[in-house]
Amino acid sequence: MIKTIERHFLERKGRNPHATTEFCWLLSGITLACKIIASQVSRAGLLDIIGNTGEVNVQGEEVQKLDVIANRTLVRCLGYRGNIGLLVSEEDEEPHVIADSGDKGRYIVLFDPLDGSSNINANVNIGTIFSIMERPVNRETDSDVKATVLQPGLKQVAAGYVLYGSSTVLAYTAGYGVHMFTLDPSIGAFVLAQENVQMPATGKTYSVNSGNRGKFPDHIKNYLNWAESDESGGYSSRYIGSLVADFHRTLVRGGVFLYPETKKSPEGKLRLLYEANPLAFLAEQAGGLATDGSQRILEKVPRAMHQRTPLIIGSKEEVEKVLSFNGAK
């Protein structure tokens, strides 16, 4: 039996208050956008859409041509879904307010349109990350749109990512486990591949940009020294440089991904709302952990739309081992 993500989600009706046809309409907007992005990514070299635009985004990063296409695609595919009130993109300085949604605009969708886009010309796996929250009940009187967006990760209704690789894979959670779907190009649908994915509790793999090692805090350096020593029993280093790809491998095989603060970036580099929160939701639903080194990611109350954070995420015992080097729990 072919089971799409929309059908799979509706089967949670009665257990999840958001498992409605209305919410599936929102999900179908995400899957439609990601199918279009997957098509563009697979033909990037043929369509002359590899490379940067010469512009810099709100994050201070060079904008890639595919960044623009992915962002525009998500905004267009979600902008006419009547139950979405706000669209918040990593690429844009301000949220997109969906004026036509009115009181029906119950949800906020936050997204990183194309994570790892700087790796496009190297043909490295890249992806889309998304997070869905409810707008506060008093939204009619709340004139501060940004304040509406600044909710902790614990408030997420659903989250997920799409990985564009040898196959296009979608993983999502709505608070009842993590489920994976594969895009079947013959029918143009994401089809259920695995339910209730569990991250292995251990995994002798660590993923970190070792080029920044000299700038890491001492406790991270001490952990890496231990992982590379005979005492650890032999850990392997695996780092792709595309967050979605690194997290997907960690989710499936176990291990730990580290992107700690540095002397140059004391607040970390990854975005809390668009990257850390949705992946932390997935990690915890799969039995893993996610922390900034001192606090659970999902409990962090954001102060700004584009706030950055350190991130340590992965198998429960592996994250706890990293934290043991600075005494954190």
N, C-alpha and C positions, 0 to 999 in steps of 0.2 A: 504494500500500500504506500503510495506517495503521500508524504506529509509535509506540507509547507510550514514556514514559520508562523504564518497567520492562523492556520488550522491548529497547529501545536499550541499556540497561546490561548486560543478559544477553549481548548480542552481543560484549561485551568478555571473555567467559569465556575463560580461557587466557592472557590478557594482563594481566588485573587480578585479583589473588588475592581481592578482595572481590566480584567479579562472580558472585554466587551467588543462588539463589532466596531464601535467607534474608535477604540484604541487600535484595533487591527488596521483600520484605515490609516492611522498614523504610521504604524509599522510598515505598511505597504509602500508608503512614501519613501521611507528609508531604504527599503530593499530595491525599489525602482531606481533611486538615485545611485545606489552602489552598483547596480547592474550596468548603468550607463558609464559610471566611472571605470569599472572593470574593463569595459569595451575600449574606452579611451586609453587606458594604461597598456592594454595588450597591443595596441596599434600605435603607440606613442612615436616610435621611430619613423613610421610611415606617414604620420600626419604632421610632422615637423612641430611637435609640441613638447619636445625635450629642451631643457635649458631654462634660464631665468628671464624675467620680464624687464629687468633693470630697475624694478621698484623694490621698496623695503616695506614690510608689513608692520603692524602695531607692536609686534614682538621684537622688532629690530633685525629681522631675518630677511634674506633675499627671497623674493616671491618667485616661485617657479611657475611656468606656464600651466602645468597641470594642477597646481594649487588653485589658480584662478578658475579653471574649468570645474574642478571638484567642488569648490565653494559655491559657484554659481549653480551647479547642478542640484546640490542639496537645497539651496534656498528656493529654487524654482519648484522642485518636486514636493517640498514641504509647505511652501508658502500658501498653497490653496487648500490645504487640509484644514477644514473648519474648526477642528478641536485644538489647534495650536495657536497660542497667543503670542509667543516669543520664540525667535530663533537666535541663538547665540553662537557665533563662530569664532574660532581661534584667530581667523584671518582678519576679522573686522573689529574696529575700535568700539563700535556701538552695537547693541542688539537690534535685530530686525523686529519691529512691532507689526504684527499682522492686524491691520486696522479693521479688516472685514470680519474678523473672528468674533469681536464683541465679547459678550458674556460666555459664549461657547468656547472661547480660547482657553481651555482648561490646563493645557500642558505647555511646558517649556522644553525645547530640544536644544541641547548644547552639543557641539561637535568640533572635532579636529578633522577637517575635510580630507587631508592627505598627509598622514603622519609618515615621516621618513622621506619626504619628497626630494630632499637633497641627494638621495641615492638613486634617483630615477635613471640617470644616464649610465649608472653602473649595473642596471638591471637587477637591483636588489629588491627583495619583497618590501612592499609598502602597504599602508592600510588606512582605513577610516575608523575613527573612534566616536561613539555617540553616548549621550546620557540624556535621560528623560526625567523631568521633575514636574510636580504639580504647581500651578500658580497659587499663591495664598488665597484663602477664601475671601479676604477683604480687598481683592484686587481692584474692585470698582473705585475704591477710595484711595488706592495706593498710586500716587503720581510718580513715585521714584522707581523707575523701571529697573535700575541696577540693583536696588535693594531687594527687589523681587527675585532677582537671579542669584543673589549671594546667600545660598542655602548650603548647609553642610551635606556631605555625601550620603549621610544616613537618610536623607530625604528623597533619594533617587527612587523612582518607580521602576525603572528598567535601565539597562546599560548594555553595551556590547561593542564589538568591533568587527570589521570585515578585513580580511587579509587577502591581498591580491598576489597570488603566487602561481605555482604550477597548477593549482586549482584555486578557485575563489571560495573562501571559507568565511562563514558568519558564525560568531559565538555570541550568545546573549543570555542575560539573566533578568528575571522580573521578581527575584526574591525567593524563588523555589527551584534552586539548582541552576547549573550552567548547561546549556544545550548547544550543540554544533550542527550547522547546516552547510551543505556544499552546493554551489551553483551548478545546476545541470544545464549546460548550454543547449542541449537538444530540446528542452521544453521551456527554458528561460525562467526557471524558478529555483529558489533555494530549498533544497530537500533535506529532511532530517537525516543526519549521519550518525549522531551519538547523543543520547540523553544522559543527564546527570553526570557530567564529566567531573571527575575528582582529580585534583592535583596530587601527585605523590607526596607523602609527608616528608620525604627526604629526596635528595638528588645531588650527586657530587659534581655539580656544575655551577659555576658562578659567572655572571655576565656583567661586565663593567668596562668602561672606557679607560684602559690602563694608561693611556697617554696623559691623563689628568692625575695620575697617582700621587705625584709630588705635591699636589694642591689639596689632597683629601685630608680630612681630620685624622688625628693619630689613631683613633679606634678603628677606622676603616682600613688604614694601612696595616694595623696589627692583625685584623681579620684576614686580609689578603696574604700577609706573611704566613699566617697559620695555614690557610687553605693550600698554599704552595709547598708547605713543609711535609716531611714524612709523617709527622704527628697526625695530620688530618686524614691519612689513609689514601690520599691521592685524589685531589679535585682537578677538574678540567676547566679551562677558560673557554667560553663561547660568547662572542659578542658580534652582533650583526650591525648594530648602529641604527636600527629601525625599531622603535619601541614596540610596535605591534608584533613584529616578527620575533623579537627577543622574548616578549611576554608569552606569545603563543607557544613557543618551544618550551618555556618554563612551565606553562599550564599543562602541557601534554606529557612532558618528561620529568618535571620536577627540577629543583634547583633554586637559585636566587638571582634576582636582577637588582643591581645597585646603581643608583644615580644620586650620589650624596652631594651635599653642599661642598663648595670649594672656597678658597680664599677670594677668588674673583667673583664668585656667585654665592654669597653666604645664605641666600634664600633658596638655593637650588636652581635648576633650569627647567624642569618639567612643569607644565601648567596643571594646577590643582583641579580646575573645573572640567577641562576638556580631555585630560590624560590620566592623572592620578586617581581621581574619584571613580570614573567608570571602571578602570582596571582593578581598583581596590575592591569594588563591589563584586566583580567577577571572581577575583582571587578568594575572597572570603566565602562566597557561595560554593566555591570548589574545594573548600577546606584549607585554604592558604591564609597568609597574613599580608598586610600592607601597612607600613609605618613610614614616618618621616625621620625616624631615628629616635624620637622621643615621644611621639604621639600617634595614635591610630589615625590613618589618613581620613577615614570616613567621619571622624569626629571633629575635624578641623573646620572652623567657621571662617569662610573666605572673607577677606577684607576688600578685595578688588576683583574685577572680572578676569583679569589676566594674571592673577597672582601665581607665583611659581612656588615650587616645593621640592625638597629632597624626596627621594623615593627608594624604599627598600621593600621589595615585593617578591613573593614566591612561596615555596613550600614552608609549612609551619615550622618545622624543626630547623630549617636552614635560616629562616629569618630570625628565629630566636637565637641561633648561634651567632649571627652577626651582632645582634643587640647585646649579647653577653660580653662583648669586648668593651662596651662602654657602660655596662651595668644597667642598661634600660630593659624594660619588660614589655 
